[in-house]
Amino acid sequence: MSRPNLQVALDHSDLPSAIKDVVTVGEIVDIVEVGTILCLQAGEDAVRCIRALYPDKKVVADTKCADAGGTVAKNCREAGADWMTVICCATIPTMKAAAKEVEEVQVELYGDWTYEQAQKWLDGGISQAIYHQSRDALLEGETWGEKDLAKVKKLIEMGFRVSVTGGLDVETLKLFKDLDVYTFITGRGITASVDPKKAAMDFQNEIRRIWG
């Protein structure tokens, strides 16, 4: 198994706060994400700023695009994003249109989706998927469990590079020790820490300990 990436999600409501946090951890993480909230609040300015700060990092625009995939993706690419996200309920044509404009598209798995749908994404050339424990579900008390791990395992076996996110902390990582996870994504697990730099290093150290 390859060593998973670490991605920081900038789930901020304003760009200055996002920049303040990312400069403390940007050199430690592998991928920087302009989160959905930040995309909605600051738009392409947020993507442009992160790209300027980290010209050699992968930058993700977490648009959760549901329609107008080509237009949204073109705007993201021109602002500096390498990848962008689409919501799993988007049509295959929307996903394909987005994929023509950016380096890669990631399908965000929320709500009800099926493996039959997932196979269609693969057949359409989309090979990255993001498995979530949603913020709202976590607030309701849900935690990572065997049902989640089984779904992640199945998606990996199908041929997806699977990222996981939602309420992750360093202790959570060992749950995935037998899985070839592509990326661990965390926002507040790093940015809301007392010491974000240490938190990012702790994540990376645990990833290295488990996956080498």
CORURNOR-V277950 format. One record per residue. N is the residue number from 1. D_LAST is the distance of its C-alpha to the last C-alpha in Angstrom with 1 decimal. Layout:
n,d_last
N,D_LAST
N,D_LAST
This chain:
n,d_last
1,9.1
2,8.1
3,6.4
4,9.6
5,12.0
6,13.8
7,17.6
8,20.4
9,23.6
10,26.7
11,29.0
12,31.8
13,35.5
14,36.3
15,34.8
16,35.4
17,33.3
18,30.5
19,30.6
20,30.8
21,27.6
22,25.5
23,26.3
24,24.6
25,21.2
26,21.5
27,19.7
28,16.6
29,16.2
30,15.6
31,18.7
32,22.0
33,24.2
34,28.0
35,28.5
36,31.5
37,33.6
38,33.2
39,34.0
40,37.1
41,38.1
42,37.4
43,37.1
44,36.2
45,36.7
46,33.4
47,31.6
48,33.4
49,32.5
50,28.8
51,28.9
52,30.9
53,28.6
54,25.4
55,26.6
56,23.2
57,21.3
58,21.5
59,24.4
60,25.2
61,28.7
62,28.5
63,32.1
64,31.9
65,34.6
66,37.1
67,39.7
68,40.6
69,37.2
70,38.2
71,39.9
72,37.2
73,34.5
74,36.7
75,37.3
76,33.5
77,32.9
78,35.8
79,34.5
80,31.2
81,28.9
82,26.5
83,26.1
84,28.2
85,28.4
86,31.1
87,32.1
88,31.9
89,35.7
90,36.3
91,38.1
92,36.5
93,38.8
94,37.6
95,34.0
96,34.9
97,37.1
98,34.2
99,31.9
100,34.5
101,34.3
102,30.7
103,27.6
104,26.2
105,27.4
106,25.5
107,27.3
108,27.4
109,27.9
110,30.6
111,33.3
112,34.5
113,32.9
114,32.7
115,30.6
116,33.7
117,33.4
118,29.7
119,30.7
120,33.2
121,30.7
122,28.7
123,32.0
124,32.8
125,29.7
126,27.7
127,24.2
128,22.5
129,23.2
130,22.6
131,22.9
132,24.6
133,25.7
134,28.6
135,29.7
136,33.0
137,31.6
138,29.5
139,32.6
140,34.4
141,32.0
142,29.7
143,26.1
144,23.1
145,23.9
146,23.7
147,26.0
148,23.6
149,20.6
150,22.9
151,23.9
152,20.5
153,19.7
154,23.1
155,22.6
156,19.4
157,21.3
158,24.1
159,22.1
160,21.3
161,18.4
162,18.5
163,17.9
164,18.7
165,20.8
166,23.4
167,23.3
168,19.6
169,18.6
170,15.6
171,16.8
172,17.0
173,13.4
174,13.0
175,15.8
176,13.8
177,11.0
178,12.7
179,13.3
180,12.2
181,13.1
182,13.8
183,14.4
184,15.0
185,18.5
186,20.1
187,23.4
188,25.1
189,21.9
190,21.5
191,24.9
192,27.0
193,25.2
194,27.2
195,24.7
196,22.9
197,21.0
198,19.6
199,18.9
200,16.9
201,14.9
202,14.4
203,13.1
204,10.6
205,9.5
206,9.3
207,7.3
208,4.6
209,5.6
210,5.9
211,3.8
212,0.0
